[in-house]
Every structure is written in C-alpha cells, then in structure tokens.
Amino acid sequence: MDALTGKYKILVVDDEPTNLRLLREILRNDYALVFARSGEEMFRYVADGGVDLILLDIMMPEMDGYEACARLKAEERTRDIPVIFVTARIEVGDEVRGLEVGAVDYLTKPVQGAVVRARIKNHLQLLHARKIIEQQNEELRQAARLRDDVDQILRHDLKAPLNAIIGLPGVLIENWKLVGERAESIKVIEEAGFRMLEMINRSLDLYKMERGSYRFQPAPVDIVLTVKRILPEIQRLILRKKLTLAVSVQERPAADGECFMVTGEVLLCHSLLANLLKNAVEAAPEHGALTVGLEEGEMATIRITNSGEVPMEIRACFFEKYVTSGKRQGTGLGTYSARLIAMTMGGSIELDASRPGETTLFVRLPRPS
C-alpha cells in the first residue's frame, strides 16, 4: 500500500517501454504504480517493501519471468505477493508453467483494459481477505495462549489457600484435643481439601496429556481396590437412586481380597474410573443396575454397564471435549478426560449403546508383563 496516496501499489515489470506505457494508462487512476525493466530491477523494488501485486512479463533478457517468479516465491518476505503474468505466449503449456512457479493468474497480450482491471481487482480483494483471516488467526492464537496461561496461573494460585485447608485441621484436632463428632467434622474439611488438590493436579496432568508432555510412569494397579476406593465417593447417589452395584472378575462375583491387575498409574486409574462410574450412576434410572466386569485377555478389559441410555444426539461425539446432555452443571470433560487418560496409559475406551435400555463402556488397558 502506498503511504502517500493510500492506494494499492502495483509493480509492472516489462522490458518493452510500449507495454509499460499501455499498462500505465490502464491503471494510473486506480493504483500507485512503479515500473521495472528487468527481473533484477524488480527485486530492488520489492526489497523496499510495500508492493501489493506484480504484473510480470515472461520474455525478458537475462532473467525471464518464470525464473523471477520462482525466486520471489522462494523467499519468505516476498512469497505472498500475488504475481500475474502478462505475455504474448499463448500456449497452454506456458500458462501451466506460469501457475506452477507460483503465479496467481495469466494475461495474454495485447491486453484489454477492462480485463486487466477486473483481474487485478479480484486478486487484491483475495489478498485483503487473506490478510484479514491471517490477522484473525493470530488473534485466536494469542487468545488461546492467554487462556492457557490463565488456566495454569489459576491452577497454581489455587494451591496456596489449600495449604491452610489441608494443614490446619490436623493442628486444630491436636491443639484443641478434639474427639468424636467434632474431630470427624474437621476431618471432612481436610478430606475435601485433599480432593480439591487432587482435582487441580489431575487438571494439570490433563493439560500435559493434551500437549503430549505428560511423563507416564507405568506400574501395576489393582482395579478391584481402585473401585472400592471410589465407591464412598458415589455411595450417597447410589443409595438415593436405589441402584444395585455388582463387581465381577472373569464373570463371577469378586471375592474378598481378590485382585485384578493392569499396567497404569494409581491416580490416573482412579480418575478414569471415578469419572466413568459417576457418569454411569447419574445416567442410570432409579432402581436400575450398575455392573463392573473385569476380564483378562490380550488386554485387560473393564466393562461398565448401566441400565440407562446415552441420548442419540451425543453418541457419535460421546468422548469429545465439552459434550454433555441433561446436566445443569455438567462440564462435558468426564468422558473426554477418561479417553485421554486411557490413551496415555496405552489403552483405549469404547462406547456400546446398541442395546435398548443399556449402555456399556469398554476400557482396555495393558496387563502387567
């Protein structure tokens, strides 16, 4: 763009003065024009910047238009300048070659003023639109970076007040010699603080998983024990909805002290199954059934079945981010994080909603070697 006139600046490159004069007459009222008689002279102009479009002759001495265009497109600072070839060569192969080296259009001599103006106008409009899109994309990238920075700051800053929530209950119980119901009430605060800390740590882990920077440290994990630890978190809802819950190993009820081992991380397995079991309990109708089946095979399979149905409109995107249905306070992150965790541990997760009145999730994780 020309700084003085505010018009688009067009560089016309041709070794014939007659052609330069003709294009000057066609374009001088609408654009700021500069002229060059060779490829080398053209590069001196584009080096100064501000050129919006180039009309380039092909048949020139020393450096022809094809070579000049190829050099323009090879350099990062000039590759985005639209180039329109203006030439007397009319063979299809000439036009194809021009487009292959990076030109956006091809005009044949003798040029028609109306055609030249229309082609230039169209390509400058495309250039303007592309710049707007690039600017919007950069703004979106900056917004995404800001969002990520804010998320990390919030997670970090939330940990500071948790020190008091987690640390003071023990001090109060010890110093005030609290026992019985009072001590239990204080411990509830302490346990809530630990759960909140775990949630913050898990969200940080999910952030790393999304970016592929999470350091997975595999170890044997007992899924039967993990499910038992999760049950107190969902027990109140199970009782309110009068659900039945059964855990089986190899299609028989899990015995006391029985183990079912997978390769994973304890906290990741806890988070994965807590999300899925909580969702299953919430989705199950009153007096419904919830089963957790553990089966050995090439991969360890955890089968979670409830007597509810996933709404048809979210089945295809069940594990995608922010997908939820029928929950006022649902974030749509439970099943998404479960899939991400399963993949991080070298496993997979699958939804089976093919049977009426039933939903089954299959979680497959590596078995200990």
C-alpha positions in Angstrom: 0.0 0.0 0.0 1.4 3.4 -1.0 1.8 5.6 2.1 1.1 8.9 0.3 -2.0 8.0 -1.8 -3.4 5.2 0.3 -3.8 3.2 -2.9 -2.6 -0.4 -3.6 0.9 -0.4 -5.1 1.4 -2.4 -8.3 4.8 -3.1 -9.8 4.8 -3.5 -13.6 7.8 -5.5 -14.9 8.4 -5.5 -18.7 11.5 -4.8 -20.9 9.4 -3.1 -23.6 8.6 0.6 -23.0 5.5 0.4 -25.1 4.0 -2.2 -22.8 4.8 -0.2 -19.7 3.1 2.9 -21.2 0.0 0.9 -22.1 -0.4 -0.6 -18.6 0.3 2.8 -17.1 -2.6 4.3 -19.0 -4.9 1.5 -17.9 -4.1 1.5 -14.2 -2.9 5.0 -13.3 -6.2 6.3 -12.0 -6.8 3.4 -9.6 -3.4 2.4 -8.3 0.0 3.6 -7.3 2.4 2.3 -10.0 6.1 1.6 -10.1 7.9 0.2 -13.1 10.9 -2.1 -13.7 12.5 -3.3 -17.0 14.2 -6.5 -15.7 14.0 -9.1 -13.1 16.9 -7.7 -11.2 15.3 -4.2 -11.1 12.1 -5.8 -9.8 13.9 -7.3 -6.8 15.3 -3.9 -5.9 11.7 -2.6 -5.7 10.3 -5.5 -3.7 13.2 -5.2 -1.3 11.9 -1.8 -0.3 8.6 -3.3 0.6 5.0 -2.0 0.1 4.4 -3.8 -3.2 0.9 -5.4 -3.2 0.8 -7.1 -6.7 3.2 -7.6 -9.6 2.4 -7.7 -13.3 5.3 -9.7 -14.8 6.3 -10.2 -18.4 7.7 -13.6 -19.2 10.0 -12.9 -22.2 12.8 -10.7 -20.8 16.6 -10.9 -21.3 19.0 -12.3 -18.7 16.2 -13.4 -16.3 12.8 -14.5 -17.7 9.6 -14.2 -15.8 9.5 -17.8 -14.8 12.8 -17.6 -13.0 12.0 -14.2 -11.5 8.6 -15.5 -10.1 10.3 -18.7 -8.8 12.8 -16.6 -6.9 10.1 -14.4 -5.4 8.2 -17.4 -4.2 11.3 -19.0 -2.7 11.9 -16.1 -0.3 9.7 -15.8 2.8 9.4 -12.0 2.7 8.1 -11.9 -1.0 6.4 -15.3 -1.4 2.9 -13.9 -0.6 3.0 -11.1 -3.2 0.5 -12.1 -6.0 2.1 -12.3 -9.4 0.1 -12.1 -12.7 2.0 -13.0 -15.8 1.4 -10.6 -18.8 2.8 -12.2 -22.0 2.4 -12.8 -25.7 2.9 -16.6 -25.2 -0.5 -18.3 -25.6 0.3 -22.0 -25.5 -1.4 -24.0 -22.7 1.9 -25.3 -21.6 3.2 -21.7 -21.0 0.2 -20.9 -18.8 0.6 -24.2 -16.8 4.2 -23.5 -16.2 3.4 -20.0 -15.0 0.9 -21.3 -12.5 3.4 -24.0 -11.4 6.1 -21.4 -10.5 3.6 -19.5 -8.3 1.7 -17.0 -10.4 -2.0 -16.5 -9.5 -3.2 -15.5 -13.0 -2.1 -15.3 -16.6 -3.0 -12.4 -19.1 -2.2 -12.6 -22.8 -1.1 -9.6 -25.0 -2.5 -7.5 -26.4 -4.2 -6.8 -23.0 -7.7 -5.4 -22.7 -8.1 -2.7 -20.1 -11.3 -3.9 -18.6 -10.0 -7.4 -18.3 -6.7 -6.2 -16.6 -8.6 -4.1 -14.2 -11.1 -6.8 -13.3 -8.4 -9.5 -12.7 -6.3 -7.1 -10.6 -9.3 -6.1 -8.5 -10.3 -9.7 -7.8 -6.8 -10.7 -6.7 -6.4 -7.6 -4.5 -9.7 -8.5 -2.9 -8.4 -12.0 -2.3 -5.2 -10.6 -0.8 -7.2 -8.3 1.5 -9.4 -11.2 2.6 -6.4 -13.4 3.3 -4.7 -10.8 5.4 -7.9 -10.4 7.5 -8.0 -14.1 8.0 -4.4 -14.3 9.0 -4.9 -11.4 11.5 -7.9 -13.2 12.9 -6.0 -16.5 13.2 -3.2 -14.7 15.0 -5.7 -13.1 17.4 -7.2 -16.6 18.0 -3.7 -18.0 18.7 -3.0 -15.2 21.1 -6.3 -15.7 22.9 -5.6 -19.4 23.2 -2.1 -18.7 24.6 -3.7 -16.3 27.1 -6.3 -18.8 28.1 -3.7 -21.5 28.7 -1.6 -19.0 30.7 -4.6 -18.0 32.8 -5.5 -21.7 33.4 -2.1 -22.5 34.6 -1.9 -19.4 36.8 -5.3 -20.3 38.4 -4.3 -23.9 39.0 -1.0 -22.7 40.6 -2.7 -20.0 42.7 -5.5 -22.3 43.9 -2.9 -24.5 45.6 -1.8 -21.7 48.0 -5.0 -21.4 50.0 -5.3 -25.2 50.1 -2.3 -25.3 52.3 -4.4 -23.9 55.2 -7.4 -26.1 54.3 -5.3 -29.2 54.4 -2.8 -28.3 57.1 -5.0 -26.6 59.8 -7.5 -29.4 60.6 -4.7 -31.6 62.0 -3.4 -28.7 64.1 -6.8 -27.9 65.4 -7.6 -31.5 66.3 -4.2 -31.8 68.1 -4.1 -28.5 69.9 -7.8 -28.5 70.9 -7.8 -32.2 71.7 -10.9 -32.7 69.6 -12.5 -36.2 69.6 -15.7 -37.8 68.3 -18.1 -35.9 66.1 -16.1 -32.6 66.3 -12.9 -34.3 65.1 -14.8 -36.1 62.3 -16.3 -32.8 61.2 -12.8 -31.2 61.0 -11.6 -34.2 59.1 -14.3 -33.7 56.5 -12.7 -30.3 55.7 -9.3 -31.9 55.5 -10.6 -34.6 53.1 -12.3 -32.0 50.9 -9.0 -30.1 50.7 -7.2 -33.2 49.6 -9.9 -34.0 47.0 -9.6 -30.4 45.6 -5.8 -30.7 45.5 -6.2 -34.0 43.5 -8.6 -32.3 41.1 -6.1 -29.5 40.5 -3.2 -31.9 40.0 -5.4 -34.0 37.6 -6.3 -30.9 35.6 -2.6 -30.1 35.3 -2.0 -33.7 34.1 -4.7 -33.4 31.5 -3.2 -30.2 30.2 0.1 -32.0 29.8 -1.6 -35.0 28.1 -3.3 -32.8 25.6 0.1 -31.4 24.6 1.9 -34.8 24.7 4.2 -33.7 27.5 2.9 -35.9 30.3 5.5 -38.3 31.7 3.7 -41.6 32.1 5.3 -43.9 34.8 3.7 -47.3 34.5 3.2 -49.6 37.4 0.9 -52.5 38.5 -2.5 -51.2 39.6 -5.3 -53.2 41.3 -8.6 -52.3 39.7 -10.7 -54.1 42.3 -9.1 -52.0 45.0 -9.5 -48.8 42.9 -13.2 -49.4 42.5 -13.6 -50.0 46.3 -11.9 -46.6 47.0 -14.2 -44.9 44.5 -17.4 -46.3 46.0 -17.6 -44.0 49.0 -17.5 -41.0 46.6 -20.6 -42.2 44.8 -22.3 -44.1 47.6 -24.8 -41.4 48.5 -26.1 -41.1 45.0 -26.3 -44.9 44.6 -28.4 -45.1 47.8 -30.6 -42.1 46.7 -31.4 -43.8 43.4 -31.7 -47.2 45.0 -29.3 -48.8 42.5 -27.7 -52.2 42.6 -24.0 -52.5 42.1 -22.1 -55.6 41.3 -18.3 -56.2 40.6 -17.3 -59.3 38.9 -13.9 -60.9 37.8 -14.0 -63.3 34.9 -17.8 -63.3 35.0 -18.1 -64.3 38.7 -18.5 -62.1 41.8 -15.3 -60.6 43.0 -14.1 -62.4 46.2 -12.8 -60.6 49.3 -9.2 -59.7 48.8 -9.3 -60.6 45.1 -7.1 -58.6 42.7 -7.3 -57.6 39.1 -4.1 -56.0 37.9 -3.4 -53.6 35.0 -0.4 -51.6 34.0 -1.1 -47.9 34.7 -0.8 -45.2 37.4 -2.8 -45.4 40.6 -4.1 -41.8 40.4 -4.8 -42.0 36.7 -6.8 -45.2 37.0 -8.7 -43.7 40.0 -9.6 -40.6 38.0 -10.6 -42.5 34.9 -12.9 -44.9 36.7 -14.3 -42.3 39.1 -15.4 -40.2 36.1 -17.0 -43.2 34.3 -18.7 -44.7 37.4 -20.1 -41.3 38.4 -21.4 -40.8 34.9 -22.9 -44.3 34.9 -24.7 -43.7 38.3 -26.0 -40.4 37.2 -27.3 -41.9 33.9 -28.9 -44.9 35.5 -32.7 -44.7 36.2 -34.0 -45.2 39.8 -33.9 -48.9 40.9 -31.5 -49.6 38.0 -28.5 -51.8 37.9 -24.8 -51.0 37.6 -22.2 -53.7 36.9 -18.4 -53.5 36.7 -17.0 -56.6 34.9 -13.2 -57.3 34.9 -11.9 -59.7 32.2 -8.5 -60.9 31.3 -7.3 -61.2 27.7 -4.6 -59.8 25.5 -5.6 -56.5 27.1 -7.3 -56.2 30.5 -10.9 -55.2 29.9 -13.0 -53.2 32.4 -16.7 -53.3 31.4 -19.0 -50.8 33.0 -22.7 -51.3 32.2 -25.7 -49.3 33.5 -29.4 -49.6 32.7 -29.7 -46.1 31.2 -29.3 -44.9 27.6 -27.0 -42.4 26.1 -29.0 -39.7 24.2 -28.8 -40.4 20.5 -27.6 -36.8 19.7 -24.3 -37.3 21.7 -23.4 -40.9 20.9 -21.2 -40.1 17.9 -19.3 -37.5 20.0 -19.5 -39.1 23.4 -15.8 -38.8 24.2 -15.2 -35.4 22.7 -14.5 -32.3 24.8 -17.4 -30.3 26.4 -20.0 -32.8 25.2 -22.8 -33.2 27.8 -26.5 -33.7 27.9 -29.2 -33.2 30.6 -26.7 -31.9 33.3 -27.1 -28.4 34.5 -23.6 -28.2 36.0 -22.0 -30.8 33.6 -18.7 -29.7 32.1 -18.5 -32.3 29.4 -15.0 -33.2 30.5 -15.5 -36.5 32.3 -15.6 -38.9 29.3 -13.1 -36.8 27.4 -10.6 -37.0 30.2 -11.3 -40.7 30.6 -10.4 -41.3 26.9 -7.3 -39.1 27.2 -6.1 -41.0 30.3 -6.8 -44.4 28.7 -4.7 -43.4 25.7 -1.9 -42.0 27.8 -1.7 -45.4 29.6 -1.5 -47.3 26.3 -5.2 -48.3 26.3 -8.5 -47.4 24.7 -12.1 -46.8 25.6 -15.2 -47.6 23.6 -19.0 -47.0 23.9 -21.6 -49.6 23.1 -25.1 -48.2 23.1 -26.6 -50.7 20.7 -28.8 -52.5 23.2 -32.1 -50.7 24.2 -32.2 -49.8 27.8 -28.5 -50.4 28.4 -25.1 -48.6 28.0 -21.8 -50.3 28.2 -18.3 -48.8 28.3 -15.3 -50.9 27.5 -11.9 -49.7 28.9 -9.0 -51.7 27.7 -5.6 -51.3 29.4 -2.3 -53.2 29.2 -1.8 -56.1 31.5 1.4 -56.4 33.7 4.1 -58.3 31.8 
